[in-house]
């Protein structure tokens, strides 16, 4: 696992334009539950923020076990990121003002004053990314090599584990 700042920067660059993350939480019985969450750009500290309802299952799960996983995917570019971190439910006015976006009104009709509005703040601890050339010709070549030789192609992409 690396602590290289360039690897950290690369990981956050890969998720910058990915709007939806799959957030995995731990249910009371220990089972895992994942759901799509609209993500915002990381804040100055590198924390990730997601709007939620205070009475949601994920809020209860985070209240019991603060561990979460986030999975980001951009298949067209062959970019994939996994982040493990510590989550907390945040309801203070400063956080609401900082992270509110008007499009959230769809789920929170009363806007920033909606009594159900809360935010999940995820402080990343570890991350891993995979990025590979997205060339269709490269994939066609890989397929042909596998058919002819019975061997998978050498994967020229990058993979890195990052201590955040």
C-alpha positions in Angstrom: 0.0 0.0 0.0 1.4 3.4 -0.9 1.2 6.8 0.8 2.4 8.5 -2.4 0.5 11.8 -2.8 0.4 11.3 -6.5 -1.5 8.0 -6.1 -3.9 9.8 -3.8 -4.4 12.6 -6.3 -4.9 10.0 -9.1 -7.6 8.2 -7.1 -9.5 11.4 -6.5 -9.1 12.5 -10.1 -10.6 9.2 -11.2 -13.8 9.8 -9.2 -14.1 13.5 -9.9 -16.6 13.2 -12.7 -18.4 10.0 -11.5 -21.6 11.2 -10.1 -22.9 8.0 -8.5 -21.2 5.7 -6.0 -22.4 2.4 -4.7 -22.3 2.8 -0.9 -22.0 -0.4 1.1 -23.0 -0.4 4.8 -23.3 -3.2 7.4 -26.8 -4.2 8.5 -27.5 -5.2 12.1 -27.2 -8.9 11.3 -23.7 -8.3 9.7 -24.9 -8.6 6.1 -23.7 -6.0 3.6 -26.1 -3.7 1.8 -25.2 -1.5 -1.2 -27.2 1.3 -2.8 -26.5 4.0 -5.3 -25.7 7.4 -3.9 -25.3 10.8 -5.6 -21.8 12.0 -4.7 -20.4 15.4 -4.4 -16.8 16.4 -5.1 -14.5 15.8 -2.2 -14.1 18.7 0.2 -10.8 20.4 1.0 -10.1 17.6 3.6 -10.8 14.8 1.0 -14.1 13.9 2.8 -17.0 12.7 0.6 -20.6 13.9 1.2 -23.9 12.3 0.3 -27.4 13.6 1.1 -29.7 11.2 3.0 -32.9 11.0 5.0 -32.3 10.9 8.7 -34.8 8.0 9.0 -33.2 5.9 6.3 -31.8 2.4 6.8 -28.4 3.6 5.8 -28.4 6.3 8.6 -29.3 3.6 11.1 -26.6 1.3 9.8 -24.0 4.0 9.9 -25.1 4.9 13.5 -24.3 1.3 14.5 -21.2 0.6 12.4 -19.4 3.5 11.0 -17.6 1.5 8.3 -18.6 2.0 4.7 -17.4 1.1 1.3 -17.7 3.2 -1.8 -17.4 1.8 -5.3 -17.0 4.1 -8.4 -17.1 2.9 -11.9 -16.5 4.6 -15.3 -16.6 1.5 -17.7 -16.3 3.6 -20.9 -12.9 4.8 -19.6 -12.0 1.5 -17.8 -11.6 3.4 -14.5 -12.7 1.8 -11.2 -12.2 3.0 -7.7 -13.0 1.4 -4.3 -12.8 3.5 -1.1 -13.1 2.2 2.5 -13.8 4.8 5.2 -15.5 5.9 8.3 -19.0 7.5 7.9 -21.0 9.7 10.2 -24.4 11.4 9.9 -24.1 15.2 10.0 -27.1 17.5 10.5 -25.5 20.8 11.5 -26.5 24.0 9.7 -23.0 24.8 8.4 -22.8 21.3 6.7 -26.2 21.6 5.2 -25.5 25.1 3.9 -22.1 23.9 2.5 -23.4 20.8 0.7 -27.0 21.6 -0.3 -27.7 21.6 -4.0 -31.0 22.7 -5.4 -31.5 19.4 -7.3 -31.8 17.7 -3.9 -35.2 19.4 -3.5 -36.6 16.4 -5.4 -36.1 14.3 -2.3 -36.3 17.1 0.2 -39.2 19.3 -0.8 -38.7 21.8 2.0 -35.1 22.4 0.8 -32.4 23.1 3.4 -35.0 23.3 6.1 -36.4 19.8 5.4 -36.5 18.0 8.8 -35.5 14.7 7.2 -32.3 16.2 5.5 -29.0 14.9 6.7 -25.6 14.2 5.1 -23.4 11.2 5.2 -19.8 12.4 5.6 -17.3 9.7 4.6 -13.7 10.1 5.7 -11.7 7.9 3.4 -9.1 5.7 5.0 -8.0 3.3 2.2 -8.6 3.3 -1.5 -7.7 1.2 -4.5 -8.0 2.1 -8.2 -7.8 0.3 -11.5 -7.4 2.2 -14.7 -6.7 0.7 -18.1 -6.6 1.9 -21.7 -10.1 2.0 -23.0 -9.2 1.4 -26.6 -11.7 -1.0 -28.3 -8.8 -2.2 -30.5 -6.9 -3.2 -27.3 -9.9 -5.2 -26.2 -10.3 -6.8 -29.6 -6.6 -7.7 -29.5 -7.0 -9.2 -26.0 -10.0 -11.3 -27.1 -8.1 -12.6 -30.2 -5.1 -13.4 -28.1 -7.2 -15.4 -25.6 -8.9 -17.3 -28.3 -5.7 -18.2 -30.2 -3.4 -18.8 -27.3 -5.7 -19.7 -24.4 -3.9 -17.1 -22.4 -5.3 -13.8 -21.1 -3.7 -10.7 -22.5 -1.1 -8.9 -20.4 -3.1 -6.1 -18.8 -1.3 -2.8 -19.4 -3.4 -0.8 -17.0 -2.5 0.5 -13.5 -3.7 -0.7 -10.2 -2.7 0.9 -6.9 -3.7 0.5 -3.2 -3.6 3.9 -1.5 -3.5 4.8 2.2 -5.6 7.9 2.4 
